[in-house]
């Protein structure tokens, strides 16, 4: 019972920090800061879905976590490649 309350609190806290990272991703002073914020959002989302899977005792969410982590990784590679291409074009 106490563990579930702790996990629920952790889920709420992670959700709030994801919102703060979203603000940083939108407002970020340069593209690298935005990319880091997006990566942090992806990582926190993976942890959040894992916690929810544990709370609800549903293992199929872990498949969703794996797919989301792969998509997040591929997206960060594509975005970083795009940032590098734009940087080279400006020079």
FIKOLZA-102581 format. One record per atom (N, C-alpha, C): residue number from 0; residue in three letters; atom name; x, y, z. Coordinates in pm, whole numbers. Last residue first. Example, Ala and Ser with C-alpha at 12.3 -4.5 7.8 and 13.67 -1.06 7.14 Angstrom:
% FIKOLZA-102581
1 | SER | N | 1285 | -225 | 708
1 | SER | CA | 1367 | -106 | 714
1 | SER | C | 1290 | 3 | 787
0 | ALA | N | 1319 | -569 | 780
0 | ALA | CA | 1230 | -450 | 780
0 | ALA | C | 1320 | -330 | 780
% end
This chain:
% FIKOLZA-102581
90 | UNK | N | 2765 | 2817 | -4183
90 | UNK | CA | 2908 | 2856 | -4181
90 | UNK | C | 2960 | 2875 | -4316
89 | UNK | N | 2510 | 2728 | -4223
89 | UNK | CA | 2527 | 2867 | -4180
89 | UNK | C | 2672 | 2911 | -4186
88 | UNK | N | 2545 | 2460 | -4282
88 | UNK | CA | 2498 | 2548 | -4387
88 | UNK | C | 2517 | 2696 | -4351
87 | UNK | N | 2619 | 2353 | -4034
87 | UNK | CA | 2718 | 2355 | -4144
87 | UNK | C | 2675 | 2451 | -4254
86 | UNK | N | 2379 | 2379 | -3897
86 | UNK | CA | 2497 | 2450 | -3848
86 | UNK | C | 2601 | 2459 | -3958
85 | UNK | N | 2212 | 2206 | -4038
85 | UNK | CA | 2183 | 2350 | -4036
85 | UNK | C | 2303 | 2432 | -3991
84 | UNK | N | 2341 | 1963 | -3974
84 | UNK | CA | 2330 | 2008 | -4113
84 | UNK | C | 2303 | 2157 | -4121
83 | UNK | N | 2302 | 1954 | -3696
83 | UNK | CA | 2437 | 1960 | -3750
83 | UNK | C | 2437 | 2008 | -3895
82 | UNK | N | 2024 | 1933 | -3686
82 | UNK | CA | 2091 | 2048 | -3623
82 | UNK | C | 2231 | 2065 | -3680
81 | UNK | N | 1990 | 1685 | -3813
81 | UNK | CA | 1934 | 1806 | -3872
81 | UNK | C | 2000 | 1932 | -3815
80 | UNK | N | 2111 | 1519 | -3627
80 | UNK | CA | 2165 | 1526 | -3762
80 | UNK | C | 2116 | 1652 | -3832
79 | UNK | N | 1936 | 1555 | -3415
79 | UNK | CA | 2074 | 1600 | -3401
79 | UNK | C | 2143 | 1609 | -3536
78 | UNK | N | 1704 | 1440 | -3528
78 | UNK | CA | 1705 | 1582 | -3492
78 | UNK | C | 1848 | 1634 | -3478
77 | UNK | N | 1787 | 1173 | -3560
77 | UNK | CA | 1745 | 1251 | -3677
77 | UNK | C | 1750 | 1401 | -3646
76 | UNK | N | 1840 | 1102 | -3294
76 | UNK | CA | 1947 | 1095 | -3394
76 | UNK | C | 1911 | 1181 | -3515
75 | UNK | N | 1589 | 1136 | -3180
75 | UNK | CA | 1698 | 1221 | -3134
75 | UNK | C | 1816 | 1217 | -3232
74 | UNK | N | 1444 | 936 | -3318
74 | UNK | CA | 1408 | 1078 | -3335
74 | UNK | C | 1522 | 1169 | -3291
73 | UNK | N | 1564 | 707 | -3216
73 | UNK | CA | 1575 | 737 | -3359
73 | UNK | C | 1544 | 884 | -3386
72 | UNK | N | 1485 | 732 | -2946
72 | UNK | CA | 1626 | 727 | -2983
72 | UNK | C | 1645 | 764 | -3129
71 | UNK | N | 1206 | 721 | -2967
71 | UNK | CA | 1270 | 839 | -2910
71 | UNK | C | 1418 | 845 | -2948
70 | UNK | N | 1174 | 463 | -3066
70 | UNK | CA | 1131 | 577 | -3147
70 | UNK | C | 1197 | 706 | -3097
69 | UNK | N | 1273 | 317 | -2846
69 | UNK | CA | 1337 | 308 | -2978
69 | UNK | C | 1300 | 426 | -3067
68 | UNK | N | 1090 | 392 | -2648
68 | UNK | CA | 1233 | 421 | -2631
68 | UNK | C | 1307 | 415 | -2764
67 | UNK | N | 853 | 289 | -2754
67 | UNK | CA | 866 | 433 | -2735
67 | UNK | C | 1013 | 472 | -2720
66 | UNK | N | 909 | 15 | -2743
66 | UNK | CA | 884 | 78 | -2873
66 | UNK | C | 903 | 230 | -2861
65 | UNK | N | 934 | -17 | -2463
65 | UNK | CA | 1045 | -51 | -2554
65 | UNK | C | 1028 | 17 | -2689
64 | UNK | N | 679 | 61 | -2376
64 | UNK | CA | 798 | 133 | -2331
64 | UNK | C | 915 | 106 | -2426
63 | UNK | N | 518 | -135 | -2486
63 | UNK | CA | 500 | 4 | -2529
63 | UNK | C | 624 | 86 | -2494
62 | UNK | N | 605 | -346 | -2333
62 | UNK | CA | 627 | -349 | -2478
62 | UNK | C | 614 | -208 | -2536
61 | UNK | N | 509 | -264 | -2089
61 | UNK | CA | 653 | -269 | -2107
61 | UNK | C | 690 | -282 | -2254
60 | UNK | N | 239 | -297 | -2102
60 | UNK | CA | 290 | -161 | -2112
60 | UNK | C | 441 | -160 | -2133
59 | UNK | N | 197 | -562 | -2046
59 | UNK | CA | 201 | -523 | -2187
59 | UNK | C | 246 | -378 | -2206
58 | UNK | N | 171 | -605 | -1775
58 | UNK | CA | 305 | -618 | -1834
58 | UNK | C | 310 | -573 | -1979
57 | UNK | N | 18 | -449 | -1519
57 | UNK | CA | -4 | -486 | -1659
57 | UNK | C | 132 | -488 | -1728
56 | UNK | N | -16 | -333 | -1266
56 | UNK | CA | 19 | -475 | -1279
56 | UNK | C | -15 | -528 | -1419
55 | UNK | N | -45 | -68 | -1220
55 | UNK | CA | -162 | -138 | -1272
55 | UNK | C | -142 | -288 | -1287
54 | UNK | N | 216 | -12 | -1130
54 | UNK | CA | 101 | 18 | -1046
54 | UNK | C | -21 | -63 | -1089
53 | UNK | N | 372 | -89 | -1350
53 | UNK | CA | 389 | -157 | -1221
53 | UNK | C | 269 | -134 | -1130
52 | UNK | N | 282 | 91 | -1542
52 | UNK | CA | 270 | -53 | -1567
52 | UNK | C | 282 | -132 | -1437
51 | UNK | N | 363 | 327 | -1423
51 | UNK | CA | 220 | 301 | -1438
51 | UNK | C | 194 | 154 | -1464
50 | UNK | N | 639 | 292 | -1450
50 | UNK | CA | 579 | 301 | -1316
50 | UNK | C | 429 | 272 | -1323
49 | UNK | N | 661 | 294 | -1730
49 | UNK | CA | 703 | 177 | -1653
49 | UNK | C | 642 | 176 | -1514
48 | UNK | N | 577 | 552 | -1788
48 | UNK | CA | 496 | 439 | -1837
48 | UNK | C | 533 | 312 | -1762
47 | UNK | N | 790 | 691 | -1663
47 | UNK | CA | 652 | 710 | -1620
47 | UNK | C | 563 | 595 | -1665
46 | UNK | N | 1012 | 610 | -1812
46 | UNK | CA | 1005 | 577 | -1669
46 | UNK | C | 862 | 587 | -1619
45 | UNK | N | 939 | 722 | -2059
45 | UNK | CA | 964 | 578 | -2048
45 | UNK | C | 954 | 533 | -1902
44 | UNK | N | 931 | 991 | -1988
44 | UNK | CA | 809 | 925 | -2031
44 | UNK | C | 823 | 773 | -2023
43 | UNK | N | 1198 | 1042 | -1934
43 | UNK | CA | 1102 | 1049 | -1825
43 | UNK | C | 970 | 982 | -1861
42 | UNK | N | 1299 | 1013 | -2196
42 | UNK | CA | 1345 | 926 | -2088
42 | UNK | C | 1246 | 925 | -1972
41 | UNK | N | 1163 | 1222 | -2332
41 | UNK | CA | 1150 | 1083 | -2374
41 | UNK | C | 1190 | 985 | -2264
40 | UNK | N | 1257 | 1446 | -2190
40 | UNK | CA | 1114 | 1415 | -2192
40 | UNK | C | 1092 | 1270 | -2230
39 | UNK | N | 1527 | 1431 | -2257
39 | UNK | CA | 1487 | 1414 | -2117
39 | UNK | C | 1339 | 1380 | -2107
38 | UNK | N | 1510 | 1484 | -2531
38 | UNK | CA | 1563 | 1355 | -2484
38 | UNK | C | 1523 | 1327 | -2339
37 | UNK | N | 1414 | 1745 | -2521
37 | UNK | CA | 1332 | 1641 | -2583
37 | UNK | C | 1379 | 1503 | -2540
36 | UNK | N | 1633 | 1871 | -2401
36 | UNK | CA | 1504 | 1871 | -2333
36 | UNK | C | 1412 | 1763 | -2390
35 | UNK | N | 1824 | 1833 | -2602
35 | UNK | CA | 1845 | 1772 | -2470
35 | UNK | C | 1713 | 1765 | -2394
34 | UNK | N | 1708 | 1992 | -2803
34 | UNK | CA | 1729 | 1849 | -2824
34 | UNK | C | 1747 | 1776 | -2691
33 | UNK | N | 1720 | 2245 | -2685
33 | UNK | CA | 1590 | 2186 | -2718
33 | UNK | C | 1601 | 2036 | -2737
32 | UNK | N | 1993 | 2281 | -2675
32 | UNK | CA | 1916 | 2277 | -2551
32 | UNK | C | 1779 | 2215 | -2573
31 | UNK | N | 2045 | 2289 | -2950
31 | UNK | CA | 2103 | 2182 | -2868
31 | UNK | C | 2030 | 2169 | -2735
30 | UNK | N | 1917 | 2526 | -3041
30 | UNK | CA | 1865 | 2393 | -3078
30 | UNK | C | 1922 | 2278 | -2994
29 | UNK | N | 1888 | 2765 | -2768
29 | UNK | CA | 1946 | 2716 | -2894
29 | UNK | C | 1897 | 2573 | -2921
28 | UNK | N | 1712 | 2836 | -2558
28 | UNK | CA | 1786 | 2940 | -2629
28 | UNK | C | 1851 | 2892 | -2759
27 | UNK | N | 1378 | 2701 | -2529
27 | UNK | CA | 1524 | 2686 | -2529
27 | UNK | C | 1601 | 2789 | -2610
26 | UNK | N | 1103 | 2689 | -2535
26 | UNK | CA | 1165 | 2818 | -2512
26 | UNK | C | 1317 | 2817 | -2532
25 | UNK | N | 1037 | 2421 | -2576
25 | UNK | CA | 975 | 2524 | -2658
25 | UNK | C | 1056 | 2653 | -2652
24 | UNK | N | 1190 | 2290 | -2387
24 | UNK | CA | 1201 | 2249 | -2527
24 | UNK | C | 1142 | 2354 | -2620
23 | UNK | N | 1104 | 2411 | -2151
23 | UNK | CA | 1241 | 2431 | -2195
23 | UNK | C | 1259 | 2394 | -2342
22 | UNK | N | 844 | 2310 | -2147
22 | UNK | CA | 864 | 2455 | -2154
22 | UNK | C | 1005 | 2486 | -2203
21 | UNK | N | 906 | 2043 | -2116
21 | UNK | CA | 836 | 2087 | -2236
21 | UNK | C | 851 | 2237 | -2255
20 | UNK | N | 1013 | 2042 | -1862
20 | UNK | CA | 1102 | 2014 | -1975
20 | UNK | C | 1038 | 2055 | -2107
19 | UNK | N | 777 | 2087 | -1721
19 | UNK | CA | 885 | 2186 | -1715
19 | UNK | C | 983 | 2166 | -1830
18 | UNK | N | 639 | 1849 | -1781
18 | UNK | CA | 584 | 1979 | -1823
18 | UNK | C | 691 | 2088 | -1823
17 | UNK | N | 807 | 1669 | -1654
17 | UNK | CA | 792 | 1661 | -1800
17 | UNK | C | 734 | 1791 | -1853
16 | UNK | N | 763 | 1741 | -1391
16 | UNK | CA | 894 | 1770 | -1449
16 | UNK | C | 892 | 1757 | -1602
15 | UNK | N | 499 | 1648 | -1367
15 | UNK | CA | 529 | 1791 | -1351
15 | UNK | C | 664 | 1826 | -1412
14 | UNK | N | 540 | 1374 | -1401
14 | UNK | CA | 453 | 1448 | -1494
14 | UNK | C | 480 | 1598 | -1486
13 | UNK | N | 696 | 1315 | -1178
13 | UNK | CA | 753 | 1301 | -1312
13 | UNK | C | 671 | 1377 | -1415
12 | UNK | N | 501 | 1361 | -980
12 | UNK | CA | 623 | 1442 | -983
12 | UNK | C | 689 | 1435 | -1121
11 | UNK | N | 320 | 1158 | -1040
11 | UNK | CA | 276 | 1298 | -1045
11 | UNK | C | 398 | 1390 | -1056
10 | UNK | N | 485 | 935 | -998
10 | UNK | CA | 423 | 958 | -1129
10 | UNK | C | 380 | 1103 | -1144
9 | UNK | N | 545 | 958 | -728
9 | UNK | CA | 652 | 967 | -826
9 | UNK | C | 598 | 995 | -966
8 | UNK | N | 291 | 915 | -622
8 | UNK | CA | 357 | 1045 | -601
8 | UNK | C | 468 | 1065 | -703
7 | UNK | N | 266 | 648 | -703
7 | UNK | CA | 171 | 749 | -753
7 | UNK | C | 229 | 889 | -737
6 | UNK | N | 473 | 534 | -554
6 | UNK | CA | 477 | 529 | -700
6 | UNK | C | 381 | 630 | -763
5 | UNK | N | 378 | 579 | -295
5 | UNK | CA | 505 | 636 | -337
5 | UNK | C | 517 | 639 | -490
4 | UNK | N | 148 | 426 | -303
4 | UNK | CA | 137 | 570 | -281
4 | UNK | C | 265 | 641 | -325
3 | UNK | N | 263 | 173 | -336
3 | UNK | CA | 176 | 227 | -441
3 | UNK | C | 160 | 378 | -425
2 | UNK | N | 395 | 146 | -92
2 | UNK | CA | 473 | 150 | -216
2 | UNK | C | 390 | 208 | -329
1 | UNK | N | 187 | 128 | 86
1 | UNK | CA | 275 | 244 | 94
1 | UNK | C | 358 | 259 | -34
0 | UNK | N | 83 | -120 | 0
0 | UNK | CA | 0 | 0 | 0
0 | UNK | C | 87 | 126 | 0
% end
